[in-house]
């Protein structure tokens, strides 16, 4: 280790607790590592010196090619339903869990083939890894639970996709990388003892109080249902579309994970699909809460033997908890909408539902419209009116809303000016792939302060050009 960094001690809590669910593994060599992006705040939270991370030994650490003494990197195993179809053997096909540091998992993407690669090359390329860095940074700044991106390092390796692309590795953190698919993998083994150990590990990581509950597994399930209901409401409020909500991409922690074909709405439309592989619209914007509920049903199935040994009792017990998901989501979403509209808790709920109908019918720019309502609350409705076609409908709604006395300052604290606009993300990623990091760096700095309007950054608040926008996984 460099003399500028005290010794890094990576724990191995997952590998110790659940060796059956991981394979000890090493990252592929990075022939010519070069730092592309570094979040110094994340580094500080981990106790890592940013100057050291920029050094050759730091870059070797970030790519997994040089790990501290005592570290035990592993590729994690999990199963999952992908677009509704069950895959019994997924896992970290291009990733490694380096270990845990400061209570967080440190995980790599793009570090090479593992036993879970299923014929893939195990590598990643610059564009998608920087996309995760950009979008996860934005999500954190928006107050949405998420994995955090520590760094993106170009490996110096050329990776073949549709065209040759520069390779990269992403280093990210999370409170854990346990997924619904982790439980599905173990449930399929019918090893109840292993399933209980996995549940105990999840409880210790995410809801310690559940260990003392009468039914710890049920308490864990209740927790996951609750945090996912809150997470989905937050996604919907900002117009975030995950794009690939498979059960292996749903965390037990309630953190957003795996920013593949994700994007943010420009025009508000419940049927918006960005992902090139979501041909049926399973994970379209308006269906995300129902997709989450479906995933949580799969988690319930996996936990049934721990909830009660008698399936006749376990199933209705789990279903009763699952049925709380949509009501929890609706409460969280309605509260978020009231905040976006600057309304008190006792405001007429029809103000929210009637506005939702207007949005669905008029398809205004999602982010721009809610921010413009702040100006309307201050007496200037024209910026918001310009975004809708049904002016009479908007005016009638706005009169009722203004009569409720919305708090414009409070609205500006929850309605962002800046989100990762899709055309700006693509522009920045294209430039970075070609060797120019300036657009990515500028975009990230804008997104770190999403609620602070800055007149010289007007282009970052504008919706993209009309037309169909398509995102790709990058694998």
N, C-alpha and C positions, 0 to 999 in steps of 0.2 A: 504494500500500500504506500501511496505517496505520503511524504512527511507532512503535507498540509491537511491530511485527514486522519483523525484518530481511527483506530481499528474499527471496521464495521463488523458487527456481530449479528449475523442473520440467524434468527430462530428457525425452527422447523416443526412448528406445532402440528401442521396438517400431516406431514410425513410421519411424525411420531404417533399421532392418534389413529391414523387410518392408512396404514401402509398398503392395505389391500386395494386402495383406490388410487394408487399412484405408482409411477415407475421412475426410479432414479435415472436422471438423464443429464446430458450436457448440451450446451448451445453449440451450434456450428461456428466455425471461425468467421470473423469479419475481416476480410483482407485489408481494408483501408477505411477504418471507422472515422466518421466525421459528424460532429454534433450539428443537428439541424434545429432543434428546439429544446429548451429547458425551462421548466417552471421552478424558479428559485424558491417560491413560497412552499411548494410541495417538498422540495429538497430540504428546506429548513425544518419542516415538520417531521421529517425522517431523521434529522440530525446529520444530514450530509452537506459537506462543504461544496457550494457550486463551483468554486475554483478547481477543486479536486476533480469534480465530475467532468470538467472540460479537459483534464489532463489525459495523457495516454492510459494511465491505469484506471482513471475514472471512466473513460469510454469503454475499456475492457470490462469493467464492472457492469455498465449499462447494457452491454450486449451479451452478458453472461459468459464471456469467454475467459474471464478471470474472476473467480468468486472467493470470498474470504475463507480462511481456514475454518473448518467446522460446518460450513454451509452444506446443505443437502438439497440441491435443486431437483424438482420432480415434475413430470408431466402428469397432470391430473386426469382421471377417468370420469366420464359421466355418459349418460344416455340422453335421449331427448326425442320429443315429437317435433319434426321439422315440417312446417306447413301442414300439420295434422297427421303426418305419417311417422310412425315410430321407428327410430334408429337405435338399436340396442347398444351400439358401440361407437361413441363419438370421442369425446376427450380432447385434450390439448394437442391437436394435430400439428400446430405450428407455434406452440407456446410452452413456456416453462414457468413454474412457480419457483422463484429463486429462494424464497423464504419469507419470514416475517420480520418487520423492523418497526419499532415504535408502535407496536400494536396493530400494524397494517400488513397485509400481504403485499409483496413486491413481485410483480408478474411481468413476463416478457411476451410480446407477440412478434412473430416473424423470425424466431431464433433457430429454425431448422426442423427437419423431420424428426418425428418421435414415433413410438409404436402405435400411436393413435392417428397417424396421418392418412390412412386409407387411400394411398396412392398419390396424395398431394406432395408438393415439394417442401412444405413446411416453412416457406419463406413469405415475406411481405414486401410491399413496394412503398416508395416514398409517399405517393399521393394518399392512399387510404390510411397510412399511419399518421400523417399530418392531419387528415380529416378528423381522426379520433382526438388528436391533441387539441385542435381548434374547437370542436363541438363540445368535448367534455369540459374544457375551460369555460366555455360560454354557459354550459348547464350549471356548473358550480357557481358562477357569478350570478345566475338567475335564481339561485337558492334551491335548485333541484338536486336531490340526492344522486350521486354519480360516482363511478370510479374516477380517479384523478390521473391525469397524464403527467408523469415526471419528465420524460425526455423522449425525443425521437433521434435516432442515430442512423445515418446512412452507413451501410456496411461496406461499400466498395464492390459489392457483388451485383452482377446483372442478373435479373430475374425475368424469365420468359412468361409473359401473359399473352394478350392478343399481339402485342409488340414487345420488344425488349424494354424493360423498365429498371431503373436504379433501385436496388434493394434497401430495406430499412428495417430497424427493430424499434418497437415502441416499448418503453418501460412505464408501467402504470401501477397504481396502488388501489386497494379496496379494503374494506373492513374484513371481507373474506371473498373467495371466489366460489363459494358454495352456491349451487343452482338447483332448481327443481329437478333438472336432469341428474344431479348427483344422487338424489333419493331414488329416482327411477332406476338407475343402474343397480343400486343395492337391492331394491325391492325385487328385481328380476332374479336375484340369486336365491331368494327365499331364506336368506340368512338373517333371522330376526335379531340375533345378537349384534351383528355388524350394523344393521339398521338402527338399533338402539344406540350404538356408539356414535354413529353419524349424527343422530338427533342430539345426543349429549354434546357433541362437538359444536353443533350449530347453536344450541342453547347457550353454551358457555361463551360463544363469540358474540351473540346478538341479543339474547334475552335471558340473562342469568337468573332473573327472578322466576322464570318458568321451571327451574330445577326444583323449586320448593312447592310447585303446584301439585294438586291432587293427581292431575294427569299431565305430566310434563310435555308429552308429544302433542296433546291437544292444545296446550298453552302456546307451544311453538307455532302450531298451525294458525291459531288465532292471531299471533303476532305477524306472521307473514301475510295473512289476508289483510290485516290493518295497514301495514306499511305499503303494500302494493296498491291498495285503494287510494292512499294518499299520493303515491308516486304517479299513478295514472291520471289523477285529477290535475296534478301539476303539469304533466305532459300536455294534456288537452288545453289547459288554460293558456299556454304559450304557443300552441300550434306545432308541437313537436311530433314528428312521425318517425317511429323507430325503424320500421321497415322489415324487421326479421325477428318477430316476437316468439321465436321457438322456445320450448321449455328449457333448453340448454342456455338460453339467453335471458332467463328470469332468475334473479338472485333471491336468496333467502334474506339478505340484508335489506332489501328495498332500494338498492342503488341501481341506477341505470348502468347497463354494461353492454359492451360490444357495439360500437358505433360503426356499423357497416354501411348499408344503404340508407342511412338516416337523412332526414332533411326537415326544414321548417316550412310551414305553409307560407305562401305568398297570398293568393286568393283563398278565402275561407270556404272550404268545400269538404263536406264529410266524406265524400267518395275519393278524396285525393290518395293516389298511390304513387310513390316515387320509385320503389325498388323494381329493378328489371326482372327479378325472379318471382315477384308476387303477382303472377299473371291473373289469378282469381280475385285479387283484392282482399285476401284474408286479413291482412294487417293494414288496411286502409285507415286513414285518420279516425273516422267516426266509429270504427269497429274495434279500436284498441281496448276499451274497457271490457268488451265481451271476450276478446282474445285472452286478456289477462285472467278473466274468470275461468275460462276453459283450461288454461294452464294450471290454475290453482286447484281445479278438480283433479288434475293428474297428480298433483302433490298430495292431495287427500288420499287418493288411491294408494300411493306409495306408503303413506303413514298408517294405513288402517291397522296393521298388526300391532302397532304400538298404542293406538288409541283404545282398542279393546280387543281381547283375544277372540271374542265372539263377533263374527262379521255382522250378525243380525243387530248387534248393538253399535258396532263401530261405524257402520255406514250412515245410519241416521244422525249419529252424533257429529260426524264430519260434515254431512250435508247441511246441518243446521248452522255450522260455522261458515261454510261456503256461501250460504244464502245471505250472510251479512255483507258480502263484498259489494254488491251493487248499491245497497243503501248507504254503506260507508262512503263509497265513491261519490254518490250523488250529493251527500252532505258536504264532503270536502270540495267538490266542484262548485256547488252553489255558494259556499263561503268564499271561495276564490273569485267567483264572478262578482259577488257583492263588493269584494275588495277592489276588483278592477273597475267597478262602477262607482266607487267611493261611497257606498251606501252603508247605513247602519244595519245591524243584525235584524232589527224588526221591520225592515223595509218590505214593501209589497213584493212577494216572490214573483208575481207576474211581470215585474220589470225585467227580471232575468230571463224568464221563459219567452216573453214576447221579443226581447232583443235577439235571443237565439234564433227564433223564427225569421227575423229580419236578416240576420247573418246568413242563414241557410239559403234564403231566397235571393240575396243580393251579391253574395260572394265578394265582399270588400277585402282589401288587403288586411289580413288578420292583425298583424303587429301595428301597422300604421293607424288602423281604425281605432283601436283601444287607446293608443297614445293620443290621438286627435280628440278623443272624448274629454281629455283633461282640459284642452283649450275650450271645448264646448261648456264645460262646467264653469269656466271663467268668463263666459259670455260670447265666445266666438265659435259658433257651430259650423262655420263654412268648411274648415278642413275636414271634418267628419262627413258633412253632407256631400262633399265632392266624391266621396268613396262609395256612395250607394246610388242605385237607380230609382228606388221607390222613395222619392223625397217626401211625399205626403205621409207615408208610413213612418219614415224616420222622424219627421217633425212631430207627429202625434205621440210617438213614443218618447221623444226627447222632452216634450212639454211635461209629461208625467214624471219623467226621471228628474228633471231640474226642480220640479216642485218638491221632490224628496230631499233636496239640499245636499247634493253630492260634494264630497271633500276632494277638491282638485289636487291638493298637495299630496294627500294620501294616495290618490290614483297614480301620480307620477312615480311614487315609490314602488309600485308593483307592475306597472305597464312599461315594458322596456321600449327604448327608442331603437336599440340595436339588437338583432339576433343574427345568427350566421346565415345571411341571405345566400341562397343557393348559387346564384351567379357569381357572387363575390368569393364564395368558397372555391368554386371551380376555377375561377381566374387565379386565385392565390395558389391552388394546388398545381395547376398547369405551370405557373411560373417557377414554383419550387422544384418540380420535376425537371425543368430545364436548367436549374441551377441558381435561380434568383429567389432568395428567401425573403426579400423585402415585403412583398404583398402579404405573406403569411404573418410576418412579424407585426405589420401595421394592423391587420385584421384582429389578431389576438389582443393587441393593446386596446383596440376599440371595444372588444367584447368583454374585457375585464371590468368595464364600467358601463353596463348596459342601460342603466336608468339615467345617466347624466348626459343630457343633450348638449352637443357641441356643434355650433353652426358650421365650422369648417369640415365637418364629417357628414354632410348631408347625403352624399352618395351611399354611405353605409346604411342609411335608413330607408332607401328607396327599394321598392319591389323590383324583381327581375323582369326581363322582357316576357311578353306573353308567349305561350307555347308550352309544350309538354316537357317537363324536366324529369330525367331518368337518372337514378343512382345505381351503382354497382357495388358488389361486395368486395371486390379487389382480391379474391382468392383464386 
